[in-house]
Amino acid sequence: MEGEVSHSVPTTIVHAKRIKFLDGLRGVSILFVLIQHAFGPWSLMFHNPDFRSPFSDGVTYFPPILFSYLAVQLFFFVSGYVILITLDKCSGFWEFIYRRWIRLFPAMLICSLLVYFTASIFHERPMGQPHLSSLLPGLTFIEPTWWTNILGRPQPILEGAFWSLYVEVRFYFLFGIIYFLLGARKAIAALIALFMIGIYIRFLHSVPALEANQIWHFFAAKVDVAYAALQVFGLGDSTNYGMFACGAVFAKYLSSRNPRLLVLATALGLSSGLMFGCNPEIGHRAGGIMMGVLFMCIIPISCAIPFMQRFFASKFFVFMGFVSYPLYLFHQNMMVASIVKLRNHFPDIPPVIATVLSMMFVIALSWIIAKYCEPVVKNALTRLTHHKEAVST
């Protein structure tokens, strides 16, 4: 069984030097996500035309703000990079899953309880008051649609931002299983294949000019069968796997300096950026493509340059990367509610001041969680499960 990644340079040396720039990339990603949720079109984000942002449409629909949510794909790039390295350090699949669980669950537990028990204080939250059962998807890392099918009733959600955690966990299981069964190369190839299926379903499935071609029709029929099988296992929307694959390929490039790997990583990032930038529901296609290529190709691939690694490893970006996980989990409704609350109590306060203060508030709270609360819960869980403490990646 092939279970190791072949590197011409020892991974422990390569990645010990560069781990800070990964934290910096997380920091860049969460900054843009914060900006989008704070300054973007609230009526569009929360599917409520009456819930309006205090900023004009010229601000909320400005492409660098409107499409800042695409920065979430940077998290997937970092995950692809980190998970490949983590798998190389694990002796088996369940050790890997335990490492990921002990990394993700403590903050999820703390933030879920924080959101639930403070919802009455932040009663302006756009998603309303959460039901107790809304804790279930986040604490199990199982998406609400699965719980709806299991329980036979609609499953409420606690925070909309949790969607990316469900994608991450599916990636862990899929990539981990293939890695330990078939090896790293085939695991990465599987991600790329899933990504290509996702592109086909999103853009090429119903193109009349292609459907008239018999060869294409034969090919499409086979892909449709594969797609149906993927849906059974909850892998129907596989478009996100492009950035996971991009991160994994980029990790191998930094270890081997094989230029073909850099070309492949660039192609994956570029195609992901073009695909996600073309969102017909939002419009502004040119701006979307520009921001998609920035977040999914230019920023991550620029890390091949030592100067850019040092730039992303700066103290500010690394700090934001340190607090990024708990901040991502709880910030959206609490931050928006804080902005509304400040403006209700202080009607003369400029919207930008209320927004910046609310952003500073959630960042400070996330630092307390990451610095003090998360390690306590993690250590307690580690003792309970009788495991050596997992490496934090």
C-alpha positions in Angstrom: 0.0 0.0 0.0 1.4 3.4 -1.0 1.0 5.9 1.8 3.8 8.3 1.5 4.4 11.5 -0.4 7.6 11.4 -2.5 9.7 14.5 -1.9 13.2 15.5 -3.0 13.5 17.8 0.0 12.5 16.6 3.5 9.0 17.8 4.3 9.9 18.6 7.9 12.5 21.1 6.7 10.4 22.7 3.9 7.3 23.1 5.9 8.8 24.2 9.1 10.2 27.2 7.3 7.0 28.1 5.6 4.1 27.3 8.0 3.8 31.0 8.9 2.8 32.0 5.4 0.0 29.5 5.6 -1.3 31.2 8.7 -1.0 34.4 6.8 -3.1 33.1 4.0 -5.8 32.2 6.5 -5.5 35.7 7.8 -6.0 37.2 4.3 -9.0 35.0 3.7 -10.8 35.9 7.0 -10.1 39.6 6.4 -11.9 39.5 3.1 -14.7 37.4 4.5 -15.2 39.9 7.3 -15.2 42.8 4.8 -17.8 41.1 2.6 -20.1 40.3 5.5 -19.8 43.8 7.0 -19.9 45.9 3.9 -21.7 43.6 1.4 -25.4 43.5 0.4 -27.1 42.0 3.5 -30.4 41.6 1.7 -28.6 39.2 -0.8 -26.6 37.4 1.9 -29.5 36.7 4.2 -32.2 36.3 1.5 -34.3 39.1 2.9 -35.0 42.1 0.7 -36.1 44.1 3.8 -32.8 43.6 5.6 -30.7 46.4 4.2 -27.1 47.4 4.7 -26.4 50.9 6.0 -24.1 51.4 3.0 -25.2 52.5 -0.5 -25.5 50.0 -3.3 -22.4 51.6 -4.8 -20.4 50.3 -1.8 -22.2 46.9 -1.2 -22.0 45.9 -4.9 -18.5 47.2 -5.5 -16.9 44.0 -6.9 -13.9 43.8 -4.5 -16.5 43.8 -1.7 -19.3 41.9 -3.4 -17.0 39.0 -4.3 -14.9 38.9 -1.2 -16.7 35.8 -0.1 -14.6 33.9 -2.7 -11.7 34.3 -0.3 -13.2 31.2 1.4 -11.5 29.3 -1.4 -8.1 30.3 0.1 -9.1 28.3 3.2 -9.6 25.3 0.9 -6.2 25.9 -0.7 -4.5 25.9 2.7 -6.4 22.8 3.7 -5.2 21.0 0.6 -1.6 21.9 1.4 -1.8 21.1 5.1 -3.8 17.9 4.8 -1.3 16.3 2.4 1.5 17.0 4.9 -0.7 15.8 7.9 -1.5 12.5 6.1 2.3 12.0 5.5 2.7 12.1 9.3 -0.1 9.8 10.2 0.2 6.0 10.5 -3.4 5.3 9.5 -6.7 6.8 8.5 -8.3 6.9 11.9 -5.3 8.7 13.4 -5.7 11.3 10.7 -9.4 11.7 11.4 -8.7 12.1 15.1 -6.1 14.8 14.4 -8.6 16.7 12.4 -11.4 16.3 14.9 -9.3 17.4 17.8 -8.2 20.4 15.7 -11.8 21.4 14.7 -14.1 20.3 17.4 -13.0 22.5 20.4 -13.5 25.8 18.6 -16.8 24.5 17.1 -18.1 23.5 20.5 -17.1 26.9 22.1 -18.4 29.0 19.2 -21.7 27.1 18.9 -22.5 27.5 22.5 -21.4 31.1 22.4 -23.7 31.9 19.5 -26.6 29.9 21.0 -26.4 31.5 24.5 -25.8 35.0 23.3 -28.5 35.1 20.6 -30.9 36.8 23.0 -28.4 39.6 23.6 -27.7 40.0 19.9 -31.4 39.7 19.0 -30.9 41.8 15.9 -29.1 38.8 14.3 -30.5 38.4 10.8 -30.9 34.6 11.1 -33.2 35.1 14.1 -33.2 33.2 17.4 -31.6 29.7 17.0 -33.4 26.5 18.1 -31.6 24.0 20.3 -31.5 21.5 17.5 -29.6 24.0 15.3 -26.5 23.0 17.3 -26.6 19.5 15.8 -25.1 20.0 12.3 -22.1 22.0 13.6 -21.2 19.8 16.5 -21.4 16.6 14.3 -19.9 18.3 11.2 -22.8 16.7 9.2 -24.6 19.1 6.9 -28.2 20.0 7.7 -29.7 18.3 4.6 -28.3 14.9 5.9 -29.9 15.5 9.3 -33.2 16.5 7.5 -33.1 13.1 5.7 -32.2 11.2 8.9 -34.8 12.9 11.2 -37.5 13.4 8.6 -38.0 17.0 9.4 -36.4 20.3 8.4 -33.1 21.0 10.2 -32.5 24.5 11.3 -29.0 26.0 11.1 -27.0 28.0 13.6 -24.6 29.9 11.3 -24.6 30.0 7.5 -20.8 30.1 7.5 -20.7 26.5 8.7 -21.2 25.3 5.1 -17.5 25.3 4.4 -16.8 23.0 7.4 -19.1 20.3 5.9 -17.2 20.6 2.7 -13.9 20.3 4.6 -15.0 17.2 6.4 -16.1 15.5 3.3 -12.7 16.3 1.8 -10.9 14.8 4.8 -12.8 11.5 4.5 -12.5 11.3 0.7 -8.9 12.3 0.4 -7.8 10.3 3.5 -9.3 7.1 2.4 -7.9 7.3 -1.1 -4.5 8.4 0.2 -4.1 5.3 2.5 -5.5 2.9 0.0 -3.9 4.1 -3.2 -1.3 6.8 -2.3 -0.9 10.5 -2.6 -0.8 10.8 -6.4 -4.0 8.9 -7.0 -5.7 10.8 -4.1 -4.8 14.1 -5.8 -5.9 12.7 -9.2 -9.2 11.8 -7.7 -9.7 15.4 -6.5 -8.9 16.7 -9.9 -11.4 14.3 -11.5 -14.1 15.3 -9.1 -13.4 19.0 -9.9 -13.7 18.3 -13.6 -17.0 16.5 -13.1 -18.2 19.6 -11.2 -17.2 21.9 -14.0 -19.0 19.7 -16.5 -22.2 19.6 -14.4 -22.2 23.4 -13.8 -21.3 24.6 -17.3 -21.3 21.9 -20.0 -24.1 19.6 -19.1 -26.8 21.3 -21.1 -25.0 22.9 -24.0 -27.1 22.2 -27.1 -24.1 22.3 -29.5 -22.3 19.7 -27.5 -25.3 17.4 -27.0 -25.7 17.0 -30.7 -22.2 15.4 -30.9 -22.4 11.6 -30.6 -19.0 11.3 -29.1 -19.7 13.9 -26.5 -23.1 12.4 -25.8 -21.4 9.0 -25.1 -18.9 10.7 -22.8 -21.6 12.8 -21.1 -23.7 9.7 -20.3 -20.8 8.1 -18.5 -20.2 11.3 -16.5 -23.8 11.5 -15.6 -23.6 8.0 -14.1 -20.6 9.0 -12.1 -22.3 12.2 -10.9 -25.4 10.2 -9.8 -23.1 7.9 -7.7 -21.4 11.0 -6.2 -24.7 12.4 -5.2 -25.5 9.3 -3.2 -22.4 10.0 -1.0 -23.1 13.7 -0.7 -20.3 14.7 -3.2 -22.6 16.1 -5.9 -21.2 19.7 -5.7 -17.6 18.8 -6.3 -16.5 22.2 -7.7 -14.7 23.1 -4.4 -12.2 20.2 -4.8 -10.3 22.2 -7.4 -8.7 24.4 -4.6 -8.1 21.4 -2.3 -6.2 19.8 -5.2 -4.5 23.1 -6.0 -3.1 23.3 -2.4 -2.0 19.7 -2.4 -0.2 20.0 -5.8 1.4 23.3 -4.6 2.7 21.5 -1.5 4.4 18.9 -3.7 5.8 21.7 -5.9 7.4 23.5 -2.9 9.0 20.2 -1.9 10.2 19.1 -5.3 10.5 22.3 -7.3 9.1 20.4 -10.3 7.9 23.2 -12.7 5.2 21.0 -14.1 3.5 20.8 -10.7 3.5 24.6 -10.5 1.9 24.8 -13.9 -0.8 22.2 -12.7 -1.4 24.2 -9.5 -1.8 27.4 -11.5 -4.2 25.8 -13.9 -6.3 24.5 -11.1 -6.4 27.8 -9.4 -7.1 29.7 -12.6 -9.9 27.4 -13.6 -11.4 27.6 -10.1 -11.3 31.4 -10.2 -12.9 31.6 -13.6 -15.6 29.2 -12.6 -16.6 30.8 -9.3 -16.3 34.3 -10.7 -19.0 33.5 -13.2 -22.0 33.6 -10.8 -25.2 34.3 -12.8 -27.1 34.9 -9.6 -25.0 37.9 -8.7 -23.9 39.3 -12.1 -21.0 41.6 -12.4 -19.2 38.9 -14.3 -16.0 40.8 -15.1 -15.6 41.8 -11.4 -16.3 38.3 -10.2 -13.8 36.8 -12.6 -11.2 39.3 -11.5 -11.7 38.6 -7.8 -12.0 34.8 -8.4 -8.6 34.7 -10.2 -7.1 36.9 -7.5 -8.2 34.7 -4.6 -7.7 31.3 -6.3 -4.7 31.8 -8.5 -2.7 35.0 -8.0 -2.6 35.1 -4.2 -1.9 31.3 -3.5 0.5 30.7 -6.4 2.4 33.9 -5.6 3.6 32.0 -2.5 6.1 30.3 -4.7 8.0 33.5 -4.5 10.1 33.9 -1.2 9.2 37.6 -0.9 5.5 36.8 -1.0 6.0 34.1 1.6 7.6 36.7 3.9 4.8 39.2 3.1 2.1 36.8 4.1 4.1 35.7 7.2 4.0 39.3 8.6 2.7 39.6 12.1 -0.6 41.1 11.2 -1.6 38.4 8.7 -0.3 35.6 11.0 -2.3 37.1 13.9 -5.5 37.1 11.8 -4.7 33.5 10.7 -4.4 32.5 14.4 -7.9 33.8 15.2 -9.4 32.9 11.8 -11.1 29.6 12.7 -13.2 30.7 15.7 -13.7 34.1 14.1 -15.1 32.5 10.9 -17.4 30.3 12.9 -19.3 32.9 14.9 -18.7 36.3 13.4 -21.4 36.8 10.8 -24.6 37.2 12.7 -23.0 38.6 15.8 -21.0 41.2 13.8 -24.1 42.3 11.8 -26.2 42.4 14.9 -23.6 44.6 16.6 -23.6 47.0 13.7 -27.4 47.2 13.9 -27.4 47.5 17.7 -24.8 50.4 17.6 -26.8 52.3 15.0 -30.1 51.8 16.9 -28.6 53.1 20.2 -26.4 55.8 18.6 -28.3 57.0 15.4 -25.7 59.6 14.6 -22.8 57.2 14.5 -21.4 56.9 11.0 -22.0 53.5 9.5 -18.3 52.9 8.9 -17.5 53.6 12.5 -20.2 51.2 13.7 -18.9 48.6 11.3 -15.2 48.9 12.3 -16.0 48.8 16.0 -18.1 45.7 15.5 -15.3 44.1 13.5 -12.8 44.9 16.2 -15.2 43.4 18.8 -15.6 40.0 17.1 -11.8 39.9 16.4 -11.0 40.5 20.0 -13.5 37.8 21.1 -12.1 35.3 18.7 -8.6 36.0 20.1 -9.8 35.2 23.6 -11.3 31.9 22.3 -8.2 30.9 20.3 -5.7 32.0 23.0 -7.4 30.8 26.2 -10.6 28.8 25.7 -9.7 26.5 22.8 -6.5 25.0 24.3 -8.4 24.2 27.6 -11.1 22.3 25.7 -8.6 20.6 23.4 -6.4 19.4 26.4 -9.5 18.1 28.2 -10.7 16.2 25.2 -7.2 14.8 24.6 -7.0 13.5 28.1 -10.5 12.0 27.8 -9.7 10.2 24.6 -6.2 9.0 25.9 -4.5 10.3 22.8 -1.2 12.2 22.5 -2.0 15.8 21.7 -2.5 16.2 17.9 -0.3 18.5 16.0 -2.1 21.8 15.4 -2.0 22.5 11.6 
